[in-house]
Amino acid sequence: MEKYIPLSVPNLKGNELKYISEAVESEWVSVAGPFVNKFEKDLANYVKVKEAVACQSGTAGIHLALLALGINKNHEVLVPSLTFIAAVNPVTYVNATPVFLDCDDTLTLDVDKLEAFIQNDCDFKNGLLINMKTKKHIKALIVVHVFGNIADMERLMPLCRKYNLKVIEDATEALGSYYIEGFYKGKYAGTIGDIGIYSFNGNKIITTGGGGMIVSESSDLLKTCKHLSTQAKSNEKMFYHDQIGYNYRLTNLQAALGVAQLEQLESFIQIKKDNYFKYRALIKTDNLSILDFRKDIRPNYWFYSLFIKDFKAETKESIILALEQHSIQSRPIWGLINEQPPYIHHQTNDLSMAKFYWQHVLNIPCSSNLSPLEVEFVAGVILKNKGLQ
Ligand SMILES: Cc1ncc(COP(=O)(O)O)c(C=O)c1O
């Protein structure tokens, strides 16, 4: 029986057990405790910001960000169609309405199409961007840094500033990616917009089992996020709650894992980078390749995208099956969010690229504990597949 090669799994060989034991021995296992503060500080230092707020998940982080920015039922939020649904669901938690936009060849938001939408389909009146079709105020945009790539923030930010759009960076998949050139040189994914969110879900580059972190240059926004994540309690002793809050704070146990994982993040990125370039060198035929990251960033190389040029549903299915037969997990890219039952009646724009990449991309194993031999094995199984080359 061949060894199972999963898509993306945790790598817990550092100080995880040591720190978890310390947390257990101290009996600080819930939402208070020194590891929560330490994890926030360490992560803020890593992405070079002043402060960060830990929460239960990336989804909770996006929810808190929308609440802190005052997004509500009177607003629309621009979102990508090609992403994980958790990037969009929080928009509906606050009763706002998502409007779907397309991606470009980086799989992140297409800024040209965003600009065309603003110019052709919106009015900018009294400092508010109004959707001409619905007459609603578009107050924010969620930009997702897909698979560790970063969207074109240099073009996106001035456009959003011009039209008073708040920018929420869903950097759940891009912890560690940063610009190496241009206006944002040295800036990390998640630290450029108004507020950024990371996820420490089990398949992410570092994990706390489940968890998230919010970063922002605005202390006020972070203060609001933290307040809302701890039941909006404004008087500890008297149990006075000034708003409806949530139980969204990260626990000390999870944070203990996070501190240990963060210590290893750069080494995980190095392994992922090596494996990424190995796959790229091996899988290079007329029909198959591994998608690029942007040239002006240091990506975190989180997910690898196998691109099938001559797409047929059977081709993709046959690769998935061949991999399965060798105990290798693969995963088609997400279904488009606007085609999921809760969103089929929402406004969309030209989504041709999202549709294109939805058809042509398959994600292949990328865990940071994947060995070079396993990379060769996976590539070999893909390449042996008849009718592909
Ligand atoms: C793009 C994107 N947004 C949001 C999330 C939600 O993060 P979490 O699973 O921590 O809630 C994820 C990952 O799960 C994601 O990939």
The ligand as an SDF file (V2000), in Angstrom:
LIG
                    3D

 16 16  0  0  0  0  0  0  0  0999 V2000
   -9.7610   32.6830    1.1100 C   0  0  0  0  0  0  0  0  0  0  0  0
  -10.2160   32.2440    2.4580 C   0  0  0  0  0  0  0  0  0  0  0  0
  -10.9830   33.0840    3.1840 N   0  0  0  0  0  0  0  0  0  0  0  0
  -11.3860   32.7610    4.4200 C   0  0  0  0  0  0  0  0  0  0  0  0
  -11.0250   31.5580    5.0000 C   0  0  0  0  0  0  0  0  0  0  0  0
  -11.5690   31.2480    6.3450 C   0  0  0  0  0  0  0  0  0  0  0  0
  -10.6310   30.9590    7.3010 O   0  0  0  0  0  0  0  0  0  0  0  0
  -11.0180   29.9960    8.5200 P   0  0  0  0  0  0  0  0  0  0  0  0
  -11.1020   28.6060    7.9940 O   0  0  0  0  0  0  0  0  0  0  0  0
   -9.9140   30.1870    9.4860 O   0  0  0  0  0  0  0  0  0  0  0  0
  -12.3310   30.4690    9.0390 O   0  0  0  0  0  0  0  0  0  0  0  0
  -10.2110   30.6610    4.2760 C   0  0  0  0  0  0  0  0  0  0  0  0
   -9.7470   29.3760    4.8030 C   0  0  0  0  0  0  0  0  0  0  0  0
  -10.2690   28.5540    5.3960 O   0  0  0  0  0  0  0  0  0  0  0  0
   -9.8120   31.0080    2.9760 C   0  0  0  0  0  0  0  0  0  0  0  0
   -9.0660   30.1830    2.2440 O   0  0  0  0  0  0  0  0  0  0  0  0
  1  2  1  0
  2  3  1  0
  2 15  2  0
  3  4  2  0
  4  5  1  0
  5  6  1  0
  5 12  2  0
  6  7  1  0
  7  8  1  0
  8  9  2  0
  8 10  1  0
  8 11  1  0
 12 13  1  0
 12 15  1  0
 13 14  2  0
 15 16  1  0
M  END
$$$$
